[in-house]
Amino acid sequence: DVFTLHIYPQGANEFTSDVSTNTQVARNRSTRAFWDPNYVDQSWISSVIKLIPRMRDWVATSYPGTQIGITEYNWGAEDHINGATAQADLLGIFGREGLDLATRWTTPASSTPTFKAMKMYRNYDGNQSTFGDLSVFAGGPNPDHLASFAAQRSADGALTLMAINKPLGSNTPVTVTLTNFLPAGLAQVWQLTAANTITHLSDIAFTGAAFSTVLPAQSITLFVVPGGA
């Protein structure tokens, strides 16, 4: 059995193709409705939604053992990088928050940035390589600006880290520091930007258990780190 709900952003124009500055900023922020117990939805709802934790609580109280799913969602702007960063953010949230099932309404065209944002998780290199299947903690100071998600891939032990830089026109310098994971060699880097192409960038070397880089404005970057002993 699966307990399912639908959710769409309720702010003005977020579900549409509108990419005005105000709508893009609202779209960046409104994904918090899926998880954040401190986020008051900025739409007419004007209250805390925290949808996935709320669903888990309902199930734990009344239907223990039932899986949870979201069987309709769409955050708009399919043919724009803002829609792509929102989609990448949502997929990361679904994995981190323990959602069992999610189906998007509808499938974006394969030429769109939003489709390619999904591909960053499921086939980033064209050879069916994927984001990891064992979620691990990834933290940052402000998920409205930079959202980060991590998972270890059981097939080869690699650590996969997705970094989503949301702001318009703002490159972001970042330092990634690993704990409880020993990297073995260089980190591969795959990136989707407003240019609408998934690009394999130069590998990055570690200094100890850390590396630094700069993420372009409105970009989705996947780091694939081989695991040591």
N, C-alpha and C positions, 0 to 999 in steps of 0.2 A: 504494500500500500504506500501511496505517496500523497502527502498533503500539499496542495499547490495553490498559489495565488498569482495574480497579474499585477504588474506595476509599471506605470509610465510617469515621467516627470510632469508635475502639475504647474510649473512656472510658465509664464507666457512664452510661447514659441520654442521651448526647449525640445519638444517632440517633432518640430518641423525642420526644414532645411535652413532656417534662419541662422546666420553666423555673424550678426552684428556683435560688437564688442560686449555689450551687456549680456546678451544671450550666451555667448561663449563662456563668459565668466560664471554665469549661473549654472551652465552645464558642467563646468569643471567642479563646482562646489556640490551640486545636488546629488551626486553619487553617494554622499555621506548618508542619505536616507536609508541605504541598505544596511548600515552597520553601526553608526555613531550614536551612542546613548546621550551625547551632549549636543547633538545637532538639531536645532529647531528648523523644520522645513520652511523655506522662504516663500512658499506658495500660499494659497488660500488655506492650506491645512494648518499652518502656523503652530505646529506641535512636533514633538519627537516621534519619528516613525520607527527607526532601528528595526527594519523589517525582518531581516534574517534572524537576529537574536530573539525577536518577538515570536517568530514562528517556532523556533527551537523551544522556547519556554512553553508555548501552548501545547506542543507535542509532549514535552516532558510531563506536563501536568495532566493531560487528558488522554493522550494516545501514545504512550511510551513505545519506542521502537519504530514508529512510523517515520519514513523518510520525508524530506521537505524539498519542494521544487518551486521554481518560478516559471510558469509556462507561457507567459507573454511579457516581454519587455522590449523597449526600444528607446534610445536616448537621442535620436535625431541626427541630422547633418551627416548622412551617410557618405556623401561625396566630398567631405571636407575633413581636414586633419583634426579639427576639434571633435567631430563625431568619432574619429578613430581613437583619439586619446581617451574619450569617455568609454568607448567599448573595451579598450585594453584595461582601463581601470576597473570596470565592472567584472571582467573575467578574473582578474586578480582577487577582487573582493569575494566573488563566488567561491573560489578555491580556499582562500584564507578562512572564510566564515563557515565552511563546512556545508555548503549547499549541495544537495545530492543530484539535482537536475535543474537545467536552465534551457529554455528554448526561446530564441529571439524572434520577434515579429518585425520584419520578415528577413529572408536571407539577402544581404546586400550584394549588388553586382560585383563580380570578381575584379573589376577594374577600379573599384573605389578604395580609398584609404581605410574605410571601416572594415571591409573584407580582409585587407592586408593586415590590419591590427589583429584580427582573429588568426590569420596565418602565422603571425609572430609567435603565437602559443602552440600551434598545431603542425606547422610545416615551414618553419622559418628559412630553411636552406633548400627547399625543393626536393629533399630526400626523406621526407616524413619525420624529420627530427623535431622533438617536442619539448615544451616546458616540462619541468619535473612533476612527479606524481606524489611526492611526500612533502607537504607544506612545512616550511620552517619560518621562523620569525624574521621579518625584515622591517626595520624601523627608520623613520625619518622625522624631521621637525614639523612639516606642514603638508598633509596629503592634498590640500587644495592646490599646492604649487608643484610638489614632487611626490608622486605615489610610487611605492616600491613594494615588490612582492618577490618571494623566493621559494624555491622548492628543489629538493634533491631528486635526481632521476635515477630510479632503481636499476635501470638497464645497464648503466655504466658508472654510476656513482657521482656523476657530474652535478655541480651546484648550478642552478639556473636562476638568474636574478633579472627581473623586469623592472626597469626604471622609466616612469612616465612623466616627462617634463611638460606641464600643462600650459604655462603662461604664454600669452601672445608677445612675441618680440623680445623675449628674455632668455638668453642663454644662462645655464646654471652650472657653475663649477661644483663638482661633488667629489668626496672621498669615500670610498667603500672600504670598510674594515670588517673582516670576517672573524668570527669567534666560533670555537668548537668545530672548525673545519680546516683541514690542511690542504691548501691548493698545491697541485702538482703541475707546474708549468704555467704557460700563458693563458689568459682569458680570451676566448673568442668574443667578438663584438658584432652584433647584427642590429641594424637601425632602420626605422621608418620615420620619414619626415614629411613635410608638406610637398616635397618633390614626388611623393607617391611611388617610391621604389624601396623595396627592402634591400639594403646594401650591407655586404660583408666588409666591415672596416678592418683596419690593422689590429692585430692582437695586442693586448696590454700586459705588461709585466708587473709583477707584484714587488712591493718593497715590504718584506716580512709578510704580513697577512693583509696588506692594504694596497690599494691603487687609487690614483686620482685621474679625473678626466673632466671634460666639459660637455654637457648635454645641450644640444640645440633647442631653441624655442619650439614648443609644440612637437615633441618627438617621443618616440617609443624605442627604447634601447634594451636589448637582451644581451646579457653577459653570460657566457657559458664557461664555467670554471672546472677543469678536470680535478678529480679528487685524488688525494695522496693516500698513503697507507693509513 
